[in-house]
Structure formats: C-alpha cells, structure tokens
Amino acid sequence: MFTRRRIDALAPSALRTLGARSGWLLDSPDVLRVGFGGVVHSLELPRGISETTGLLEQLTSLPLRGDDGPSGSGVVALGSLPFNRDAASRLDVPRYLVTQSAEGTWITAADGEDWRALLDAEVQAVQEPQMASSVTYRPSPEEYAHHVAAAVELLRRKEIDKVVLARAIQGHVLHPIDCGAVAQRLRGREPSCTIYGLPTTDGRRYVGASPELLVRRAGGDVTCHPLAGTIAIPPDVDPVDYHAWLLGSAKNLHEHGVLVDDVVTTLGRYYEDISADPAPSIVTLRTVAHLGTWIRGHDDVHTAPDALTLLELLHPTAAVGGLPRVPAYELLQRLEPFDRGHYAGPVGWIDQTGDGEFWIGIRGVLVEGPHFEAWAGAGIVSESDPIAEREETRDKLASVMSSVLLDRI
C-alpha cells in the first residue's frame, strides 16, 4: 500500500544529492522528482521498449491512498533505459518518492516514515572536479572522422537521409566520483536542462543534464521538443552572431527539419491534432547552442497512447539514430563497433494514469567508483564535413566532462 501526503517544502539541494547518489533523480526546470529508499516493484522489460504490453496494468495494480496530487506524484516508475530498444531493461518504483514544484510538495511512501531519517543523514555534496589519471577515446579522433567520411559517401548516394554517429571517452580519477556533487554542479551550469541521476542495468550510475524532451504525456496532450543542429559557443563571448549563423545554416536547418517531420508524421498516426512551431528556435547551453522545435498534439484522453507506448513509437528519434530509422540504425551498428549502453536512451518516469515524461539521455557521465565514461554524437547528413563533426563531438564531450574533470579534454 502506498500513501501520498502533501508536506512542507524540502531543501532541493539535499533531495538532489540523495537522488543522484543512491536513488533516482529527475530535476526539470519545473518539477523536482526524487526516489529513494530502495526498490518496491520493478516493471521488467525483457525485450526492451519494443514490447511494453501489460506494464501499465502492473503499475495500476499497486494500491494508492491519501491526499490528491498532481500527475507524477503518486506511484511512479522511474529509470534509465538503454539506447538499444530491444535490450532488456526495467523501470523501478521506489519506496519513497518526493515530487516538488511551484504547486507544492508531496511524499509518496510504501510504508513508514524512515524517509526523513534518510534525507537528514545525507552528507552535503562538496567534492570538486578532479584531474584525470587516464583518458581513452573510442574510437580515436582519426577513426571517428573516417567513419563520418564513410557515412557521407553513403548519404550522397541517397541510401539514407541522416545517421547519428557517436564516440566515447573513458578513464578514471583518483577518488570515487560523487554523483551528488556532479548533479549539483550541473543544476547550476545548465538551468534550462533536466538534471538526471539514475542507476543503470549494468550497475553504474548515469548522471547528466539533458536539454532534449523526447516525449511528455499529460492526459490527452503530448509534447515533444526535438533538437538537431549545433554550434559551439566560445566562453565569454556574445552568442548573438553564433545564433544567427545557426539559424541561417542550410546544413543544420535541413538536419533539423528532417527530424521534426519524422516526429510529426509518427505522432500524426495516433493524434488528430498535431502542430509544430513554424520555425526552429535557439536552445542555448553553457558551451553550445542547438536548434529546437516544440511539437504538440491532442486527442481524447481515453484514446491517447500512454507514455510507454509513445516511447515505443518514437525511440530512437532521428536526433540520436537517423532516418529512415531501420537502415540508419543498421549503418550505425556497422560504423559504431561498440554498444552505446545507456547513452542516448530514454530517461524518465511513468505513473498509474499513463502520464509520464522521458528525456533523451545525453550530456551525461556513466560512473562506477573513480571510473567514468561519457559519449557525444553528431548528426551526419550529405553536406557534413568529417573534421567539423569530429570537433562538434569534442566540444560536447568537453562540456559534459567539465562537471567531473579539472583538465579540459
């Protein structure tokens, strides 16, 4: 039996640290959600998000009593899912869930009042970034540029429209990395992003700042905010000219338009009313800017797909995979001879009503003790320059790793 109660507001920093270190943290600019206290129930996905039938029924079978609360404040399953949509994964229902926003604060508890003791016992996050003891790129910068050049040749033959190629950095530091401290730094550096800190299926923790909303389901409403098209912004400069260049870049506008068209077409199969912004806008982060477009749909709440069904329909989008999806994914597997794991997979939550939010798990670091792994990708189209795309991934990796490392990679 779960009980939901409205309570006084709690310190966001303590909640954020607890969730990132040992629980589940999803901290958007509007709502802070933190699960902790262990797992009460898991929604198992043995075939990944390719098969989500029956999972919502499992969630609705868990009894909830107590105060009324907003969407996502009762019995909620949270998690980080792998990029591979067929990979076994799960979403977990925590023993305790705190949901805090401008509307108020709610605690949903499976049993007891131990949550106060767990929160009070959390040690303040004070760890600073460290020097790297070792760093390895996979693939090497030269190999990555070669892979991009090979992809461009295929794209020029019109076999596919776009493919996203990623590369990773791996290494370790002297002391175990405090994910709570990383999350606190990211919240200060990227105020427009959703900060996440979640366990992964391979026993690590994934902490990062995602700027990209994959899908939000709220009753009969659906919202997506795909990003594609990027420019690096040097420190301590006025970004206006960089924004103007990005808004006028034919290559970036084409890459972005392909993504938006695909999302609109996919949602249009299930929603009567779909609209997208007539032109992309600029999404500015600490060191880069992206093109972003808001896409919204509406249908009767009784026929609208639940959040997991929407996830099954949309992931992976062209923002992290490519188009057409199947041949682009097959090319990606040939040119990326390694498993992305949780990079670019969905991170988010679903509640008993079918409402939920999932962001794309990018701009994050996978942590296990002192060991780290981070990824970055670039959207490759027929006009892409291999060196420019390599430098784009370098800039993205540097931005991600600045929350962990003192030295610039």
TAPE-V926964 format. One record per backbone hydrogen bond with DSSP energy under -0.5 kcal/mol. CO is the residue of the C=O (numbers start at 1). NH is the residue of the N-H. If there is no record, write none. Layout:
co->CO nh->NH
co->CO nh->NH
//
This chain:
co->2 nh->65
co->3 nh->109
co->4 nh->67
co->5 nh->107
co->7 nh->105
co->11 nh->15
co->12 nh->16
co->13 nh->17
co->14 nh->18
co->15 nh->19
co->16 nh->20
co->17 nh->21
co->18 nh->22
co->18 nh->23
co->19 nh->23
co->24 nh->35
co->25 nh->197
co->26 nh->28
co->26 nh->33
co->27 nh->195
co->30 nh->102
co->31 nh->28
co->31 nh->33
co->32 nh->100
co->33 nh->26
co->34 nh->98
co->35 nh->24
co->36 nh->96
co->38 nh->95
co->41 nh->93
co->42 nh->44
co->43 nh->91
co->45 nh->48
co->45 nh->89
co->47 nh->50
co->48 nh->51
co->52 nh->55
co->54 nh->58
co->55 nh->59
co->56 nh->60
co->57 nh->61
co->59 nh->62
co->61 nh->63
co->63 nh->2
co->65 nh->4
co->70 nh->73
co->74 nh->76
co->75 nh->352
co->76 nh->94
co->77 nh->350
co->78 nh->92
co->79 nh->348
co->83 nh->85
co->84 nh->87
co->85 nh->49
co->85 nh->50
co->89 nh->45
co->91 nh->43
co->92 nh->78
co->92 nh->94
co->93 nh->40
co->93 nh->41
co->95 nh->110
co->96 nh->36
co->97 nh->108
co->98 nh->34
co->99 nh->106
co->100 nh->32
co->101 nh->104
co->104 nh->101
co->105 nh->7
co->106 nh->99
co->107 nh->5
co->107 nh->109
co->108 nh->97
co->109 nh->3
co->113 nh->116
co->114 nh->118
co->115 nh->119
co->116 nh->120
co->117 nh->121
co->119 nh->122
co->124 nh->126
co->130 nh->406
co->131 nh->174
co->134 nh->172
co->136 nh->170
co->138 nh->168
co->140 nh->144
co->141 nh->145
co->142 nh->146
co->143 nh->147
co->144 nh->148
co->145 nh->149
co->146 nh->150
co->147 nh->151
co->148 nh->152
co->149 nh->153
co->150 nh->154
co->151 nh->155
co->152 nh->156
co->153 nh->157
co->154 nh->157
co->154 nh->159
co->155 nh->158
co->162 nh->323
co->163 nh->165
co->163 nh->380
co->165 nh->378
co->167 nh->376
co->168 nh->138
co->169 nh->374
co->170 nh->136
co->171 nh->372
co->172 nh->133
co->172 nh->134
co->177 nh->179
co->178 nh->182
co->179 nh->183
co->180 nh->184
co->181 nh->185
co->182 nh->186
co->183 nh->187
co->184 nh->188
co->185 nh->189
co->186 nh->190
co->190 nh->193
co->193 nh->195
co->194 nh->210
co->195 nh->27
co->196 nh->208
co->197 nh->25
co->198 nh->206
co->199 nh->80
co->200 nh->203
co->204 nh->200
co->205 nh->207
co->205 nh->367
co->206 nh->198
co->207 nh->365
co->208 nh->196
co->210 nh->194
co->211 nh->213
co->212 nh->214
co->212 nh->360
co->213 nh->225
co->215 nh->358
co->216 nh->218
co->216 nh->223
co->217 nh->356
co->218 nh->221
co->220 nh->299
co->221 nh->218
co->222 nh->297
co->223 nh->216
co->224 nh->295
co->225 nh->213
co->226 nh->293
co->229 nh->291
co->231 nh->289
co->232 nh->234
co->234 nh->237
co->237 nh->239
co->238 nh->241
co->239 nh->243
co->240 nh->244
co->241 nh->245
co->242 nh->246
co->243 nh->247
co->244 nh->248
co->245 nh->248
co->245 nh->249
co->246 nh->249
co->248 nh->250
co->249 nh->253
co->250 nh->254
co->251 nh->255
co->252 nh->256
co->253 nh->257
co->254 nh->258
co->255 nh->259
co->256 nh->260
co->257 nh->261
co->258 nh->262
co->259 nh->263
co->260 nh->264
co->261 nh->265
co->262 nh->266
co->263 nh->267
co->264 nh->268
co->265 nh->269
co->266 nh->269
co->267 nh->270
co->267 nh->271
co->272 nh->274
co->273 nh->298
co->275 nh->296
co->281 nh->292
co->282 nh->284
co->283 nh->290
co->287 nh->233
co->288 nh->285
co->289 nh->231
co->290 nh->283
co->291 nh->228
co->292 nh->281
co->293 nh->226
co->294 nh->277
co->295 nh->224
co->296 nh->275
co->297 nh->222
co->298 nh->273
co->300 nh->303
co->300 nh->304
co->306 nh->310
co->307 nh->311
co->308 nh->312
co->309 nh->313
co->310 nh->314
co->311 nh->315
co->317 nh->320
co->317 nh->321
co->321 nh->164
co->323 nh->161
co->323 nh->162
co->324 nh->328
co->325 nh->329
co->326 nh->330
co->327 nh->331
co->328 nh->332
co->329 nh->333
co->330 nh->334
co->331 nh->335
co->332 nh->336
co->335 nh->337
co->336 nh->338
co->340 nh->343
co->341 nh->83
co->342 nh->345
co->345 nh->361
co->346 nh->81
co->347 nh->359
co->348 nh->79
co->349 nh->357
co->350 nh->77
co->351 nh->354
co->354 nh->307
co->355 nh->351
co->356 nh->217
co->357 nh->349
co->358 nh->214
co->358 nh->215
co->359 nh->347
co->359 nh->361
co->360 nh->362
co->361 nh->344
co->363 nh->209
co->364 nh->375
co->365 nh->207
co->365 nh->367
co->366 nh->373
co->367 nh->205
co->368 nh->371
co->369 nh->177
co->370 nh->173
co->371 nh->368
co->372 nh->171
co->373 nh->366
co->374 nh->169
co->376 nh->167
co->378 nh->165
co->378 nh->380
co->379 nh->381
co->380 nh->163
co->381 nh->384
co->384 nh->386
co->385 nh->389
co->386 nh->390
co->387 nh->391
co->388 nh->392
co->389 nh->393
co->390 nh->394
co->391 nh->395
co->392 nh->396
co->393 nh->397
co->394 nh->398
co->395 nh->399
co->396 nh->400
co->397 nh->401
co->398 nh->402
co->400 nh->403
co->401 nh->404
co->401 nh->405
co->404 nh->130
//
